[in-house]
Amino acid sequence: MSPEAAIGGGGAAGGGARQPGFRHFHDQLDELKQRLVAMSERAESLVDLAVDALLTRDAGKADAVLAGDHDVDTLEVEIESMAVELLALQQPMARDLRFLISAIKASSDLERVGDHAVNIAQSAHRLIADRTNITPDVTIEVMARRARQMLGQAIDAFVRADGGLGRAVCLMDDEVDKLNDELYRVVVTHILENPKTISVALELFLVGRNLERVADLSTNIGEDAVYLAEGKQIKHHLEDRPHGA
């Protein structure tokens, strides 16, 4: 199924031949999807750049992350405005309604991903100033790669209304949590060996926490993809609870 076909079919116009207004509405939905993808790609690139700045101790790259966060903020405002306008003017039904509501939530999650990239870039600046060369490169690199993979797949699941992929993204979160635990153990070992590294350790704890939050936000979007595709809320394992519990 194409991305264009994934969203729609239960919209304001109902069944039968598509009227011009209906076609225009779905063109706007398609544009909204494209902006969500662009926002996700921008947020992903900022996370990648922030981690690269940290690992290479590159202040210029860290500065670029701080400057680039404005693009993500702008896209969030644009997406929210478009979604609210479509909700107000088109009064969509069924899946189109779920999509617009979920798109607002997803854009908020993506904006927060940008904020976490900024946090990592700020940690990079502080580590550069500290001049202590202790970085669990491999663990951080793997965490960043997994979190970014989750984000890319989550937004793909969302725009394609792919509930199976959305569920797969949610399952990947456990791996990032385990990597964060591994990072914690590595950093604690450095502290025990040399207590003077505690300031560096705190920064690395923050980096791990921010990457873990990127994975959590990706999980949120994956859950929204399931809601969009199946009309089921899987947050907090709600679908596993008895009806009325």
N, C-alpha and C positions, 0 to 999 in steps of 0.2 A: 504494500500500500504506500502511495506517495505521501510526503508530508502534507501536501495540499488537501488530499482526500482524508487524512487522518482527523483533522479538525473540521467539523461541519457535518451536515446530514441530519442534525437535530436542531437546526437554527430557527430563527424567527419566522421564516417563510413557510415552514412545514414542507409537505410533500408536493409532488407535481412539478410542473415546469418552473424553472428558476426565473424570477422576475428581475428586472434591472437593479432594483434596490437590493435584492438578495445577493446578486453577484457583486455589487459594490461592497456590501457588508463583508463578504468572504475575501474580497481583495484586501480589505482593511485588516482582517484577521491574519491573512498571509503576511502582510507588512509587519504586523505586531510580532509574529513568530520570527521573522527575519531580524527584527531588532533585539529580541530575546537572545537569539543565537549570537549576534554581534556583541551583545553585552557579556554573554558567557565567555566568548573568545577573548574579549578584552580583560575580563577578570582573571581568566586562566593565565594569560600572558603576564599579567602583573604578579601573580603568585610565582610563576616561573622566574621572572626577572628578579624578584625580591630574594628568592632562595639563591639564585646565582650571585647576587650582590653579597649575600652572607658568606657563601662558600669561597668566593674569590676575593673577599674584602674590597669590593669595588664601590666606592662612595658615589661615583657618577651614576651607576646603575640604581643604587638606592634612591638617589635624587629623582631619577626618571620614574620610579614607582610612585613617589610622593606626588609628582606632577601629573602622572597618568590617572590617578584615582578620580580626578575631576571628570574624565570621560565617562567613567562608570556611573558616577552620581548623576550626570546629565542624562544618560540613557535611562536610568531608573525613573526620573521625573517624566521623560517623554513617554515611556511605556505605561506608567500609571495614568497619565493624562489621557492617552489613547484608549486605554481599557475603560476608564470611567466614562468617557464620552460615548463609547459604544454601548456600555451598559445603560446609560441614560437615554440615548436616542433610539437604539434598536430593540431594547427590551428582549434580548435573546432568551432562548429556552434550551433545556436539556444540555447537551455536551458543549454547545457554544457558551452557555452561561457558566458552566464549570470551568471552561478554558479561561474566560476573562477574569473570573475571581482568582483562579490559580495563577494566572500570569502576573497579577499584582503581587501575590505572595512570592512568586519566583524572582521577580525583579528586586524585591526587598532582600531576599536571600543572596542574590548576586551582588548587590551593593555592599552587603556585609562581607562577602568574600573579598571585595576590593579593600575594605577596611582592614581585614586580616593581613592582606599583602602589605599594606602600609605599616602595620605593626611589625612585620618581619623586617621590612626595610629599615625601620627605626632601630630595631635590634642590631641590624648590620652596622649601622652608623656607630652605635655604642661599642660594638665589638671592635670596630676599626680603631676607635679612640683608645680602647683598652690595650691594644697591641699584644694580647695574649693569644697565642696560636693553638687553641684547643677547639676543635670542631669535629663532632662525630659525623664526618662527611657522608659516609655510606648510608647511615640510618636516615639522616635528614633528606638525602637525595631520593631514597626509596619512598619515604613518607610523602614527599612533595609530588613524586611521579604518580603514586596511587591516588592521592587526593585530587590531582588535576585530571586523571583518568576518570575518576568518579564524577567530577563536575561535567566533563564533556559528554559522558554517557547519559548523565541525568538530564541535561537539557535536550539531548537527542531523543531520549525517551519521552520527554514532555511534549516537544513539538510534533512528534509522530504518534502521540497517544499510545505508546507501547508499554503496556502494563508489565509484561514479562521483563523487559529491560529495566524498568523502574524498580522492580523487586530485586533484580540482580545487583543494582547499584546499592540498595539498602544492605544487602548481605556483605558487600565489600567493606563496609564501615568497621567491622570487627577487626579486619587486618590492619587498618590504620591505628585503631586503638592499641593493638598489640605492639605495633612499631613504636608508638608513643611510650609504652611501658618500657620497651627496650632502650629507647633514648634516655629515659629517666635513669635506668640502671647504669648506663655508660657514664652519664654525667655525674652521678653520685660517686662512682668509682674514682673519677678525676678529683672530686672534692676530698675524698678520703686520702688520696695519695698526696694531694697538695691543697690544703685549706685556702691558700691565697687565690685559688681559681673560683671561689664562690660567686663572685660578681659575673664571671663569664658563664658559670653554670646556670645562674638565674636567667640570663638572657636566652640560653639554649632551652631551658624549660619553657620560656615564653614562646619560642619559635615552635617547639613541639605542640604546645597548646593551640597555637594559631592554626597550624596545619591540621590538627585534629578537628578544629571548629570548621575548617573548610570542608572536610569530609562530612561533618554533621549537617552542614548546610546543603551539601550535595544530596545527602540522604533525604532531607526535607523535600527537595525538588523531585527526587525519585518517588517519594510517597505521593506527591501531587500528581505525578504522571500516572500512577495507579488509580488515583481518584478520578482523573480525567478519563482514563480508558475504561474503567470498570464501575465507576460510581461508588467505590468502596474506600472507606477511610482505614488505612492500616497503621496510622500513627498510634503509638502506645498499645499496639496489638489489639486494637478495638475489634477487628474482624474475628478475633479468636474468642471474644467474650460472648456468653449466652445473651440472647436478645433481652433487653431490659435491664441487664446487669450494670 
